[in-house]
């Protein structure tokens, strides 16, 4: 449709009037307007973000002005939980690229104050001109940083800091009564070659696209207490390596004896391998397993366990390596989660007897405790649909629990759902335990999921091994097991493919590990606490020979907990069993010797009797 000249001028005049009116409203409602506009620009293939802060100060009331006295201080943060030497290197990188200019691109003098490591840098810019009505004051602070972007092959993560929840958007001077409106808007600019967008938080944003770039806009108030998170890329490949040196625990039986009868000195180890998951199309292939396991099993949950029998009177290196493929849909093709009417959902669930174990109580999921029952009831009240209840539980757990960083460094003792919800120190384990207890109390089948999250920090150089993470899965008909991670902020529920992680194993009861050790010696399964798992991103080109890899579909899984298996474990890894191994052969030999002696004696007697009989004959 074409616009004629008359209509065009009508629209133009209307728009101009609205703009003037808007300015008039600002002038009437605020004496000053201060904008802090941040732009993050990312170029595909780079591991650097171009960071720009545009500071605009405007006088909206002709009666006032800003003098040239004073200065504006900009804060450049350090990346939290980073090693000191890394902070120092990154600070220098930022300062080397730092520029401060006015609206015409002219350099402005500034000073830098470096704070304690972790506290960041102050950039102090003196007021370079007087600010009056109609003549805005602008400062542009630009620098480059690695802190806000992670790039792993075709996977890119861009993040930006949250605004403090106490951030104010209007300030009133108590002396003059003048009002200042403040805003802290953010835009993230990417080019056209970046991989497809898979995840974005917060969910309230707007975009602007052209052939060369996409701009994501985030409003000030949507950033309160919420970090900005954009993840690009739908596929990733990881290599995993599990290493454990089974220690020498038997100082009695010499190696030469066990070489003859291995059962004389044997320890049995059960180690879990990464499992597969349909939700993220997680597939696993094994490259090496050393030594050869005596058995590989898959339990009812779909968890994979390998059993190793190794000498107890010498140390043995156990090594397992392989690859994990993970795939998620792009944001526009995100897999839909059914939002079922709750009464119908409960009715359908009750028809499947196999799901009953996922709603029962355990030591740490106190489903029948009056406190848990009452909280679960209140959270489900007036909720019509399943996902309404899930979101209610998620928000409640996230707001009630407070993440306790100190529990990460120390030996974390599991306290259970009730203690956590009543104020106990919490990490991901308590967040998951609490939500599972509430879900089960509401009749929603739930289980614990354990694996490795924060994939952006996984690397081959992570010598200390990757940190385990726990989340929740619930059963949803026509979907399967749906992942939910309540450890994160409640406004942006981490659910389904939104959870970036590798699933290793799942549990329906109070146990949270398939790792086991069986030994006749004075040693406990805690000896396994130092086994290391490393996971790091690779490309398909890093796989030397994919045809040599063994997928789980190629493995013949053996039944778990068979009678023969239990007897084998008891005989080889208990004191009684070892005694039987030694005593039983000796006993058999003694019995045979006694039988042989008895037979010999009987034969001699018979021979003597026959000889005497012949002598007595006439």
C-alpha positions as CSV (number, residue, x, y, z in Angstrom):
1,X,0.0,0.0,0.0
2,X,1.4,3.4,-1.0
3,X,1.0,6.6,1.1
4,X,0.1,9.8,-0.6
5,X,1.9,13.0,0.3
6,X,-0.9,14.3,2.4
7,X,-1.2,11.2,4.5
8,X,2.6,11.1,4.9
9,X,2.7,14.6,6.4
10,X,-0.3,13.8,8.7
11,X,1.6,10.8,10.1
12,X,4.8,12.8,10.4
13,X,3.1,15.6,12.2
14,X,1.4,13.2,14.6
15,X,4.7,11.4,15.3
16,X,6.4,14.8,15.9
17,X,3.7,15.8,18.3
18,X,4.0,12.6,20.2
19,X,7.7,13.0,20.5
20,X,7.4,16.6,21.7
21,X,4.7,15.4,24.2
22,X,7.0,12.6,25.4
23,X,9.8,15.1,26.0
24,X,7.4,17.3,27.8
25,X,6.4,14.4,30.1
26,X,10.0,13.7,30.8
27,X,10.6,17.4,31.6
28,X,7.7,17.5,33.9
29,X,8.4,14.2,35.7
30,X,12.2,14.4,36.0
31,X,14.6,17.2,36.2
32,X,17.5,15.1,35.1
33,X,17.8,11.9,33.0
34,X,20.8,9.6,33.3
35,X,21.2,6.7,30.9
36,X,23.8,3.9,31.2
37,X,23.5,2.1,28.0
38,X,25.7,-1.0,27.6
39,X,26.5,-2.7,24.3
40,X,28.2,-6.1,24.0
41,X,29.4,-6.8,20.4
42,X,30.5,-10.3,19.5
43,X,32.1,-11.5,16.2
44,X,31.8,-15.2,15.4
45,X,35.0,-17.1,15.9
46,X,36.4,-14.7,18.5
47,X,36.9,-15.3,22.2
48,X,36.6,-11.6,23.0
49,X,33.6,-9.3,23.6
50,X,33.8,-5.6,22.7
51,X,32.3,-3.8,25.7
52,X,30.9,-0.3,25.4
53,X,29.2,1.8,28.0
54,X,27.4,4.9,26.8
55,X,26.8,7.3,29.7
56,X,24.3,10.1,28.8
57,X,23.3,12.9,31.2
58,X,20.5,15.2,30.3
59,X,19.0,18.3,32.0
60,X,15.3,18.3,31.4
61,X,14.5,21.4,33.5
62,X,15.9,24.7,32.3
63,X,16.3,25.9,35.8
64,X,19.1,23.5,36.5
65,X,22.5,22.5,35.2
66,X,25.5,20.3,36.0
67,X,28.8,22.1,36.6
68,X,32.2,20.9,35.6
69,X,33.0,20.0,39.1
70,X,33.3,16.3,40.2
71,X,33.8,13.2,38.2
72,X,32.0,10.1,36.9
73,X,33.3,6.7,38.1
74,X,32.9,3.6,35.9
75,X,33.4,0.2,37.4
76,X,35.0,-2.6,35.4
77,X,34.4,-5.9,37.3
78,X,36.6,-8.9,37.7
79,X,35.3,-12.3,36.9
80,X,34.3,-13.9,40.2
81,X,35.8,-17.2,41.4
82,X,38.8,-16.8,39.1
83,X,42.4,-17.5,40.0
84,X,44.5,-14.4,41.0
85,X,47.0,-14.7,38.1
86,X,44.1,-15.0,35.6
87,X,42.5,-11.9,37.1
88,X,45.7,-10.0,36.7
89,X,46.2,-11.1,33.1
90,X,42.6,-10.2,32.2
91,X,42.9,-6.8,33.9
92,X,45.9,-5.9,31.9
93,X,44.1,-7.0,28.7
94,X,41.1,-4.8,29.5
95,X,43.4,-1.8,30.4
96,X,45.4,-2.2,27.2
97,X,42.2,-1.8,25.1
98,X,40.5,0.8,27.3
99,X,39.4,4.1,25.6
100,X,37.3,6.9,27.0
101,X,35.9,9.4,24.5
102,X,33.2,12.1,24.1
103,X,30.3,12.1,21.6
104,X,32.6,13.2,18.8
105,X,35.2,10.5,19.4
106,X,37.7,12.8,21.1
107,X,39.7,11.2,23.9
108,X,38.9,12.3,27.4
109,X,41.5,12.2,30.2
110,X,40.8,9.6,32.9
111,X,42.5,7.9,35.8
112,X,42.5,4.2,36.8
113,X,42.3,2.8,40.4
114,X,42.8,-0.9,40.6
115,X,41.0,-2.4,43.6
116,X,41.7,-5.7,45.4
117,X,41.7,-8.7,43.1
118,X,38.1,-9.7,42.7
119,X,36.8,-6.2,43.3
120,X,37.5,-4.8,39.8
121,X,38.8,-1.5,38.5
122,X,37.5,2.1,38.8
123,X,37.8,4.3,35.8
124,X,37.5,7.9,36.9
125,X,36.4,10.5,34.3
126,X,36.4,14.2,35.3
127,X,33.4,16.2,34.1
128,X,34.8,17.7,30.8
129,X,32.0,20.2,30.2
130,X,29.0,21.8,31.8
131,X,25.6,20.1,31.1
132,X,22.7,22.4,30.4
133,X,19.2,22.0,29.0
134,X,19.4,20.9,25.3
135,X,23.1,20.0,25.5
136,X,23.5,16.4,26.7
137,X,26.7,15.2,28.3
138,X,28.1,11.9,26.9
139,X,30.9,9.6,27.8
140,X,31.9,6.4,25.9
141,X,34.0,3.8,27.8
142,X,35.2,1.0,25.6
143,X,37.3,-2.1,26.3
144,X,37.7,-5.7,25.3
145,X,37.3,-8.7,27.6
146,X,37.3,-12.5,27.6
147,X,35.1,-12.6,30.7
148,X,31.7,-12.4,29.1
149,X,32.1,-15.0,26.3
150,X,32.9,-18.7,26.2
151,X,33.5,-20.4,22.9
152,X,33.9,-24.1,22.5
153,X,34.0,-25.1,18.8
154,X,30.5,-24.3,17.4
155,X,29.1,-23.5,20.8
156,X,29.1,-19.9,22.1
157,X,28.0,-18.5,25.4
158,X,27.5,-14.7,26.0
159,X,26.7,-13.4,29.4
160,X,26.3,-10.1,31.1
161,X,26.2,-9.2,34.8
162,X,22.9,-8.7,36.6
163,X,21.8,-5.4,38.1
164,X,21.7,-5.4,41.9
165,X,18.2,-6.0,43.1
166,X,18.5,-2.7,45.1
167,X,19.1,-0.7,42.0
168,X,17.0,2.5,41.9
169,X,15.4,4.1,38.8
170,X,14.5,7.4,40.4
171,X,16.5,9.5,42.8
172,X,15.1,12.5,44.6
173,X,17.5,15.1,46.1
174,X,16.4,15.7,49.7
175,X,17.8,19.3,49.6
176,X,16.5,20.6,46.3
177,X,13.6,18.1,45.7
178,X,14.9,17.5,42.1
179,X,14.2,14.2,40.5
180,X,16.6,12.1,38.4
181,X,15.4,9.2,36.2
182,X,18.0,6.5,35.7
183,X,18.1,3.6,33.3
184,X,20.5,0.7,32.6
185,X,19.7,-0.8,29.3
186,X,21.7,-3.5,27.5
187,X,22.0,-4.7,24.0
188,X,24.0,-7.6,22.6
189,X,25.0,-7.5,19.0
190,X,26.0,-10.7,17.1
191,X,26.8,-11.2,13.4
192,X,24.9,-13.3,10.9
193,X,27.3,-16.3,11.0
194,X,26.9,-17.1,14.7
195,X,25.3,-20.6,15.3
196,X,21.5,-20.8,15.9
197,X,20.3,-19.4,19.2
198,X,19.4,-22.2,21.6
199,X,18.8,-20.5,25.0
200,X,18.2,-17.0,26.2
201,X,17.5,-15.5,29.7
202,X,15.6,-13.5,30.7
203,X,12.7,-14.4,28.4
204,X,11.6,-10.8,28.1
205,X,13.6,-9.1,25.4
206,X,13.2,-7.8,21.9
207,X,15.3,-8.3,18.8
208,X,16.2,-6.3,15.7
209,X,17.6,-8.2,12.7
210,X,19.1,-7.4,9.3
211,X,21.3,-9.3,6.9
212,X,24.5,-8.6,8.8
213,X,23.6,-8.7,12.5
214,X,21.1,-9.4,15.2
215,X,20.6,-7.1,18.2
216,X,19.1,-8.3,21.4
217,X,17.6,-5.6,23.7
218,X,17.1,-6.0,27.5
219,X,15.3,-3.5,29.6
220,X,16.7,-2.2,32.9
221,X,14.1,-3.8,35.2
222,X,14.4,-7.2,33.5
223,X,18.1,-7.2,34.6
224,X,17.4,-6.9,38.3
225,X,19.1,-9.8,40.0
226,X,19.2,-11.7,36.7
227,X,22.3,-12.3,34.6
228,X,21.8,-12.1,30.9
229,X,22.5,-15.5,29.2
230,X,22.6,-16.3,25.5
231,X,23.7,-19.7,24.2
232,X,24.3,-20.3,20.5
233,X,24.8,-23.7,19.0
234,X,22.7,-26.9,19.1
235,X,25.3,-29.7,19.0
236,X,28.4,-30.4,21.1
237,X,30.8,-33.3,21.4
238,X,32.7,-34.0,24.6
239,X,35.5,-36.5,25.4
240,X,35.5,-38.0,28.9
241,X,38.3,-39.8,30.8
242,X,37.8,-41.7,34.0
243,X,41.0,-42.5,35.9
244,X,41.4,-44.4,39.1
245,X,44.4,-46.1,40.7
246,X,43.0,-49.0,42.7
247,X,45.4,-49.1,45.7
248,X,47.2,-52.1,47.2
249,X,45.1,-53.1,50.2
250,X,46.4,-56.7,50.9
251,X,49.9,-56.8,52.6
252,X,49.7,-60.5,53.5
253,X,49.2,-62.6,50.3
254,X,52.3,-62.5,48.1
255,X,51.8,-61.8,44.4
256,X,53.2,-65.2,43.4
257,X,50.4,-67.0,45.2
258,X,47.6,-64.8,43.8
259,X,49.1,-65.3,40.3
260,X,48.3,-69.0,40.7
261,X,44.9,-68.5,42.4
262,X,43.7,-64.9,41.7
263,X,40.8,-65.2,44.1
264,X,43.2,-65.3,47.0
265,X,43.6,-61.6,46.8
266,X,41.0,-59.7,44.9
267,X,39.1,-56.4,45.1
268,X,36.0,-55.7,43.1
269,X,35.1,-52.2,41.9
270,X,31.9,-51.0,40.3
271,X,32.2,-47.7,38.4
272,X,29.4,-45.9,36.6
273,X,29.7,-44.9,33.0
274,X,27.9,-42.0,31.3
275,X,24.4,-43.0,30.3
276,X,22.2,-42.0,27.4
277,X,19.3,-39.6,27.4
278,X,16.6,-39.0,24.8
279,X,15.7,-35.5,26.0
280,X,19.0,-34.1,24.8
281,X,19.7,-37.0,22.4
282,X,22.8,-37.8,24.5
283,X,24.7,-40.6,22.9
284,X,27.8,-42.3,24.3
285,X,30.6,-44.3,22.7
286,X,33.5,-46.1,24.5
287,X,37.0,-45.8,23.3
288,X,39.0,-47.7,25.9
289,X,38.4,-49.7,29.1
290,X,41.5,-50.9,30.9
291,X,41.5,-53.5,32.3
292,X,38.7,-55.5,30.7
293,X,35.7,-55.4,33.0
294,X,34.3,-58.7,34.1
295,X,30.8,-57.4,33.6
296,X,28.9,-54.4,32.2
297,X,25.3,-54.0,33.3
298,X,22.4,-51.6,32.7
299,X,19.9,-51.1,35.5
300,X,16.2,-50.3,35.4
301,X,17.0,-46.6,35.3
302,X,19.2,-46.9,32.3
303,X,22.4,-46.4,34.2
304,X,25.5,-48.2,33.0
305,X,28.0,-49.8,35.4
306,X,31.2,-51.7,34.8
307,X,32.6,-54.2,37.2
308,X,36.4,-54.8,37.6
309,X,38.1,-57.5,39.5
310,X,41.7,-56.5,40.3
311,X,44.5,-57.8,42.5
312,X,44.3,-56.5,46.0
313,X,48.0,-57.2,46.7
314,X,49.2,-54.7,44.0
315,X,47.9,-51.3,42.7
316,X,46.1,-51.3,39.4
317,X,45.2,-48.4,37.0
318,X,41.6,-48.3,35.8
319,X,41.1,-46.2,32.8
320,X,38.0,-45.5,30.8
321,X,37.6,-43.1,27.9
322,X,35.0,-42.2,25.3
323,X,32.9,-39.6,23.7
324,X,29.5,-38.0,24.5
325,X,27.3,-36.4,21.9
326,X,24.7,-33.9,23.1
327,X,22.1,-32.2,20.9
328,X,19.4,-29.6,21.6
329,X,16.8,-27.9,19.4
330,X,17.3,-24.3,18.4
331,X,15.1,-21.8,20.3
332,X,12.6,-21.4,17.5
333,X,12.3,-25.2,17.3
334,X,12.3,-25.9,21.0
335,X,10.7,-29.2,22.0
336,X,7.3,-28.5,23.5
337,X,6.6,-29.7,27.1
338,X,3.0,-31.0,27.5
339,X,1.2,-29.0,30.2
340,X,-1.4,-31.5,31.3
341,X,-4.4,-30.9,33.5
342,X,-3.2,-32.0,36.9
343,X,-6.1,-34.2,38.0
344,X,-5.9,-36.1,34.6
345,X,-2.1,-36.3,35.0
346,X,-2.4,-37.9,38.5
347,X,-5.1,-40.3,37.1
348,X,-2.8,-41.4,34.3
349,X,0.2,-41.8,36.6
350,X,-1.7,-44.0,39.1
351,X,-2.4,-46.5,36.3
352,X,1.3,-47.3,35.9
353,X,2.5,-49.4,38.8
354,X,6.2,-49.0,37.8
355,X,6.0,-45.3,38.7
356,X,5.0,-45.9,42.4
357,X,8.6,-46.1,43.5
358,X,9.1,-42.5,42.3
359,X,6.6,-41.1,44.7
360,X,7.6,-43.0,47.8
361,X,9.5,-41.6,50.9
362,X,13.2,-42.0,51.6
363,X,15.6,-40.9,54.3
364,X,16.3,-37.6,52.5
365,X,13.0,-37.2,50.7
366,X,10.6,-37.0,53.7
367,X,7.4,-37.3,51.6
368,X,5.2,-38.2,54.6
369,X,6.6,-35.6,57.0
370,X,3.8,-33.2,58.1
371,X,5.9,-30.2,57.3
372,X,6.6,-31.4,53.7
373,X,3.0,-32.5,53.2
374,X,1.7,-29.1,54.3
375,X,4.1,-27.1,52.1
376,X,3.4,-29.3,49.1
377,X,-0.3,-28.9,49.6
378,X,-0.1,-25.1,49.8
379,X,2.1,-25.0,46.7
380,X,-0.4,-27.0,44.7
381,X,-3.5,-25.2,45.9
382,X,-5.5,-23.5,43.1
383,X,-3.1,-24.8,40.5
384,X,-4.9,-26.4,37.5
385,X,-2.1,-27.6,35.4
386,X,1.0,-29.8,36.0
387,X,3.5,-27.1,35.0
388,X,1.8,-24.6,37.2
389,X,2.6,-26.8,40.2
390,X,6.2,-27.5,39.0
391,X,6.8,-23.7,38.6
392,X,5.3,-23.1,42.1
393,X,7.7,-25.7,43.6
394,X,10.6,-24.3,41.7
395,X,10.1,-20.8,42.8
396,X,9.5,-21.8,46.4
397,X,12.7,-23.9,46.7
398,X,14.7,-21.2,45.0
399,X,13.5,-18.5,47.3
400,X,13.5,-20.4,50.5
401,X,17.0,-22.0,50.2
402,X,20.2,-19.9,50.3
403,X,23.2,-21.2,48.4
404,X,26.0,-21.9,50.8
405,X,29.4,-21.5,49.0
406,X,31.3,-22.9,52.0
407,X,29.7,-26.3,51.5
408,X,31.5,-26.6,48.2
409,X,35.0,-26.4,49.7
410,X,34.3,-28.8,52.6
411,X,33.0,-32.3,52.7
412,X,29.4,-31.7,52.0
413,X,27.1,-33.6,54.4
414,X,23.7,-34.4,52.9
415,X,20.9,-33.0,55.2
416,X,17.8,-33.9,53.3
417,X,14.8,-31.9,52.1
418,X,13.2,-30.9,55.4
419,X,16.3,-29.6,57.0
420,X,17.2,-27.6,53.9
421,X,13.7,-26.0,53.7
422,X,13.9,-25.1,57.3
423,X,17.2,-23.1,56.9
424,X,20.0,-25.7,56.5
425,X,23.0,-24.8,54.4
426,X,22.4,-25.8,50.8
427,X,24.1,-26.5,47.5
428,X,22.7,-28.2,44.4
429,X,22.0,-31.5,46.4
430,X,19.7,-29.8,48.8
431,X,17.9,-27.8,46.1
432,X,17.2,-31.1,44.2
433,X,16.3,-33.0,47.4
434,X,13.9,-30.4,48.5
435,X,12.1,-30.2,45.1
436,X,11.9,-34.0,44.8
437,X,10.3,-34.3,48.2
438,X,7.7,-31.7,47.4
439,X,6.9,-33.2,44.0
440,X,6.5,-36.7,45.4
441,X,4.3,-35.4,48.1
442,X,2.1,-33.9,45.4
443,X,1.9,-37.3,43.6
444,X,4.4,-36.3,40.8
445,X,7.0,-39.1,40.0
446,X,10.4,-37.6,40.5
447,X,14.0,-38.8,40.7
448,X,17.5,-37.4,41.2
449,X,19.7,-36.7,38.1
450,X,23.5,-36.4,38.5
451,X,26.0,-35.3,36.0
452,X,28.3,-32.4,35.1
453,X,27.0,-28.9,34.4
454,X,28.5,-25.5,33.5
455,X,29.9,-26.9,30.2
456,X,31.5,-23.6,29.4
457,X,34.2,-24.2,32.0
458,X,35.0,-27.8,31.0
459,X,38.4,-28.1,29.6
460,X,41.2,-30.6,29.2
461,X,43.4,-28.6,31.5
462,X,41.0,-29.0,34.4
463,X,43.4,-31.3,36.3
464,X,41.3,-31.3,39.5
465,X,38.4,-33.1,37.7
466,X,35.0,-31.7,37.0
467,X,32.5,-30.9,39.7
468,X,29.3,-33.0,39.9
469,X,26.0,-31.4,39.8
470,X,22.5,-32.6,40.8
471,X,19.1,-31.7,39.4
472,X,15.6,-33.2,39.2
473,X,13.7,-35.2,36.6
474,X,9.9,-35.8,36.6
475,X,7.9,-38.2,34.5
476,X,5.6,-36.6,31.9
477,X,3.5,-38.8,29.6
478,X,4.2,-38.3,25.9
479,X,7.5,-36.6,26.8
480,X,9.4,-39.0,29.2
481,X,11.7,-37.8,31.9
482,X,11.7,-34.0,32.0
483,X,14.8,-32.3,33.6
484,X,14.4,-29.4,36.0
485,X,17.2,-27.6,37.8
486,X,16.0,-25.7,40.8
487,X,19.5,-24.4,41.8
488,X,19.2,-21.5,39.5
489,X,17.1,-18.3,39.6
490,X,13.3,-18.9,39.8
491,X,12.3,-16.2,37.3
492,X,14.0,-18.2,34.5
493,X,13.2,-21.8,35.2
494,X,15.8,-24.2,34.0
495,X,13.8,-27.0,32.4
496,X,14.1,-29.5,29.6
497,X,16.8,-28.7,27.1
498,X,17.4,-25.5,28.9
499,X,19.7,-27.4,31.2
500,X,23.2,-27.4,29.9
501,X,24.8,-30.5,31.3
502,X,25.9,-34.1,30.8
503,X,23.8,-36.6,32.5
504,X,25.8,-39.4,34.1
505,X,23.3,-41.4,36.2
506,X,19.8,-41.2,37.8
507,X,18.4,-42.5,41.1
508,X,14.9,-43.2,42.4
509,X,16.0,-43.9,46.1
510,X,18.3,-42.2,48.6
511,X,21.5,-43.5,47.0
512,X,23.3,-41.0,44.8
513,X,26.2,-43.1,43.5
514,X,26.6,-46.3,41.7
515,X,30.3,-46.4,42.6
516,X,31.1,-49.4,44.8
517,X,34.2,-51.2,46.2
518,X,34.2,-54.7,47.7
519,X,37.3,-55.8,49.6
520,X,38.2,-58.4,52.3
521,X,40.7,-55.9,53.7
522,X,40.3,-53.0,56.1
523,X,39.3,-50.4,53.5
524,X,36.1,-48.6,52.8
525,X,34.4,-47.3,49.6
526,X,35.6,-43.8,50.7
527,X,38.9,-44.9,49.1
528,X,37.1,-44.2,45.8
529,X,36.5,-40.6,46.6
530,X,39.6,-39.5,44.7
531,X,38.7,-41.1,41.4
532,X,38.9,-38.4,38.6
533,X,36.6,-37.7,35.7
534,X,37.6,-35.2,33.1
535,X,35.2,-33.9,30.5
536,X,36.2,-31.5,27.8
537,X,34.9,-30.4,24.4
538,X,36.4,-31.7,21.2
539,X,35.5,-31.8,17.5
540,X,34.7,-34.7,15.3
541,X,38.2,-34.3,13.8
542,X,39.7,-35.2,17.2
543,X,38.3,-38.7,16.9
544,X,41.0,-40.8,15.3
545,X,38.9,-43.8,14.3
546,X,35.2,-43.6,15.0
547,X,34.6,-47.1,13.6
548,X,36.7,-48.5,16.5
549,X,34.4,-46.9,19.1
550,X,32.0,-49.1,21.0
551,X,28.4,-47.9,21.4
552,X,26.2,-49.2,24.1
553,X,24.0,-50.9,21.5
554,X,27.1,-53.0,20.6
555,X,27.4,-54.2,24.3
556,X,25.7,-57.3,25.6
557,X,24.5,-56.2,29.1
558,X,24.4,-58.9,31.8
559,X,21.8,-59.1,34.5
560,X,22.6,-57.3,37.8
561,X,22.6,-58.9,41.2
562,X,22.3,-62.5,40.0
563,X,22.8,-65.2,42.6
564,X,26.1,-66.2,41.0
565,X,27.3,-62.7,41.0
566,X,26.6,-62.3,44.8
567,X,28.3,-65.5,45.6
568,X,31.3,-64.6,43.5
569,X,31.6,-61.2,45.4
570,X,31.2,-62.8,48.8
571,X,33.8,-65.5,48.2
572,X,36.4,-63.1,46.7
573,X,36.0,-60.0,48.9
574,X,35.2,-61.2,52.4
575,X,37.4,-62.7,55.1
576,X,35.2,-65.8,55.3
577,X,35.4,-66.1,51.5
578,X,39.2,-65.8,51.4
579,X,39.3,-68.4,54.2
580,X,37.2,-70.7,52.2
581,X,39.4,-70.3,49.2
582,X,42.4,-71.4,51.4
583,X,40.7,-73.9,53.6
584,X,38.5,-75.5,51.1
585,X,41.2,-76.8,48.8
586,X,43.2,-78.0,51.8
587,X,40.1,-79.7,53.2
588,X,39.4,-81.4,49.9
589,X,43.0,-82.6,49.7
590,X,42.9,-83.9,53.3
591,X,39.6,-85.7,52.6
592,X,41.1,-87.2,49.5
593,X,44.2,-88.3,51.4
594,X,42.2,-89.8,54.2
595,X,40.0,-91.6,51.7
596,X,43.1,-92.8,49.8
597,X,44.7,-94.0,53.1
598,X,41.5,-95.7,54.1
599,X,41.3,-97.4,50.7
600,X,44.9,-98.4,50.9
601,X,44.5,-99.9,54.3
602,X,41.4,-101.7,53.2
603,X,43.2,-103.2,50.2
604,X,46.1,-104.3,52.3
605,X,43.8,-106.0,54.8
606,X,42.1,-107.8,51.9
607,X,45.4,-108.9,50.5
608,X,46.5,-110.2,53.9
609,X,43.2,-112.0,54.3
610,X,43.5,-113.7,50.9
611,X,47.0,-114.7,51.6
612,X,46.1,-116.2,55.0
613,X,43.2,-118.0,53.4
614,X,45.4,-119.7,50.9
615,X,47.9,-120.7,53.6
616,X,45.2,-122.4,55.7
617,X,43.9,-124.4,52.7
618,X,44.9,-128.3,52.9
